[in-house]
Amino acid sequence: MDELIDRRRLLTGGAAVAMAAVTTGAAKAANPDYPTATGTWGAKISTDNYVEIQQLYAHYCHAVDTGNTEALEQCWTKDGEMTRGYGPGQANANRTATSGYGMGRAMGGGGGSRHMYTNLVVTKTPEGAKCSVYLLLYTATTTPPTFVEVAIMDDTLVKTSEGWKFKKRVVWRDDDDMSPFRPKQGGPGAAPAPNTPDMPKPR
């Protein structure tokens, strides 16, 4: 567990706040590797900058979903890096960051996905901004479209002469064993099991 926490610190770049959890009545320190933008109030950016950042995310989605490699490159700094999401059972995978700027060409520019970003939280930093957003990902290459994954994007942005761009991204899938955001199974808010009194019986 300590090794996993150390690896999380490396991936999130050290941007963290301490949180507390209560288990069986005793207060325990929770994983501190919680990006500052996610669910916490921080230094605010201007409304204009917030709207520009929203547009960056929207342009990114359209570019990657339509396979527009040139437009996707415009969303990243040339030295931008991305660590992709990992599914269950891959806690010990080699999570080497790859080029964000070159991701479109690496993907082959096929498109066909449908990225939906929600709940964008932006915190001002000396270098630019720390952002966190929920991802709901579908593929439109099937009929009907097929759900692929849920994740939290942990992003670092900088403002250049060409506008806001992604500098670093870490994708934390909800089913990633190493994710600091992985939902607790069966915890508060979990859906009731099928055929319980809280759900209608199949007809």
SVG drawing of the C-alpha trace seen along z (x, -y; Angstrom):
<svg xmlns="http://www.w3.org/2000/svg" viewBox="-44 -38 53 49">
<polyline fill="none" stroke="black" stroke-width="0.4" points="0.0,0.0 2.8,-2.4 4.3,-1.7 1.1,-2.5 0.8,-5.8 4.3,-6.7 3.5,-6.1 0.4,-8.2 2.5,-11.1 4.8,-10.8 1.8,-10.8 -0.1,-13.7 3.1,-15.8 2.8,-16.4 -0.3,-18.6 -2.3,-17.3 -4.3,-18.1 -4.7,-16.1 -8.1,-14.6 -9.5,-12.7 -11.7,-9.6 -13.5,-8.0 -13.5,-4.2 -15.3,-2.4 -15.3,-5.6 -11.5,-6.2 -10.1,-9.0 -7.5,-7.9 -5.5,-9.9 -6.8,-9.4 -4.7,-9.2 -3.3,-12.8 -2.7,-12.4 -5.8,-14.3 -5.3,-16.9 -6.1,-20.4 -8.6,-21.1 -10.9,-18.2 -13.7,-19.1 -11.8,-21.7 -11.9,-25.5 -8.7,-27.2 -7.4,-30.3 -9.9,-31.5 -9.3,-32.4 -11.1,-35.1 -14.4,-34.3 -12.8,-34.9 -10.1,-32.4 -12.6,-29.9 -14.6,-30.1 -11.4,-29.8 -10.5,-26.7 -14.0,-25.3 -13.5,-25.9 -10.1,-24.1 -11.8,-21.0 -14.6,-21.2 -12.2,-21.6 -10.2,-18.6 -13.3,-16.4 -14.3,-17.4 -10.7,-16.9 -10.2,-13.5 -13.7,-12.2 -13.4,-13.2 -9.8,-12.1 -8.6,-15.7 -4.9,-15.3 -3.9,-18.9 -6.7,-20.3 -5.7,-17.9 -2.1,-19.1 -3.3,-22.6 -4.7,-21.6 -1.3,-20.6 2.1,-22.2 4.7,-20.5 6.3,-19.0 2.9,-18.0 2.6,-14.5 -0.2,-12.2 -0.5,-9.1 -3.4,-7.0 -5.9,-5.2 -5.5,-1.7 -8.1,0.9 -8.3,3.3 -5.4,5.6 -2.9,3.2 -1.6,1.5 1.9,2.5 1.8,1.6 4.6,-0.6 2.8,-4.0 5.2,-5.8 3.8,-9.1 3.6,-9.5 3.4,-12.6 0.1,-14.4 1.0,-16.6 1.5,-13.5 -1.4,-11.4 -3.6,-12.0 -1.0,-10.6 -0.3,-7.7 -4.0,-6.9 -4.0,-6.9 -6.6,-9.7 -9.5,-7.3 -12.0,-9.0 -15.3,-7.4 -15.3,-8.0 -17.6,-10.4 -15.9,-12.1 -18.2,-13.9 -16.5,-16.1 -18.5,-17.3 -18.0,-19.1 -14.9,-21.0 -13.1,-22.5 -10.3,-25.0 -7.8,-26.3 -5.3,-29.0 -1.6,-28.2 1.6,-30.2 2.2,-28.3 -1.3,-28.5 -4.1,-26.3 -4.8,-22.9 -8.0,-21.3 -10.1,-18.3 -13.0,-17.0 -15.2,-13.9 -15.0,-11.8 -17.9,-9.7 -16.6,-7.9 -18.6,-6.1 -17.7,-4.6 -20.0,-5.6 -18.6,-2.8 -21.3,-0.4 -25.1,-0.6 -26.3,-1.6 -23.2,-3.5 -21.4,-1.5 -20.2,-2.8 -16.5,-2.5 -15.3,-4.0 -15.7,-6.6 -12.7,-8.5 -11.3,-11.6 -8.9,-13.7 -6.1,-15.3 -4.8,-18.1 -2.2,-20.8 -2.7,-23.7 -0.6,-26.7 -1.5,-29.8 0.6,-30.5 0.7,-33.2 -1.8,-30.9 -4.1,-30.5 -4.6,-27.8 -3.1,-24.4 -2.7,-21.1 0.7,-20.6 0.2,-17.3 -2.7,-14.9 -3.2,-11.8 -6.2,-9.7 -7.7,-8.0 -10.2,-5.4 -12.8,-4.6 -11.9,-0.9 -8.2,-1.6 -6.8,0.2 -4.3,-2.6 -6.7,-5.5 -7.0,-7.9 -10.6,-8.5 -11.8,-4.9 -15.3,-4.7 -15.8,-2.5 -17.9,0.5 -21.2,0.7 -20.6,-2.6 -23.1,-5.5 -24.9,-6.2 -24.4,-2.7 -27.3,-1.4 -29.4,1.2 -28.9,4.8 -31.4,6.1 -34.6,7.6 -34.3,5.8 -37.4,4.2 -36.1,0.8 -36.3,1.8 -39.3,3.1 -39.3,6.8 -38.7,7.8 -41.9,8.3"/>
</svg>
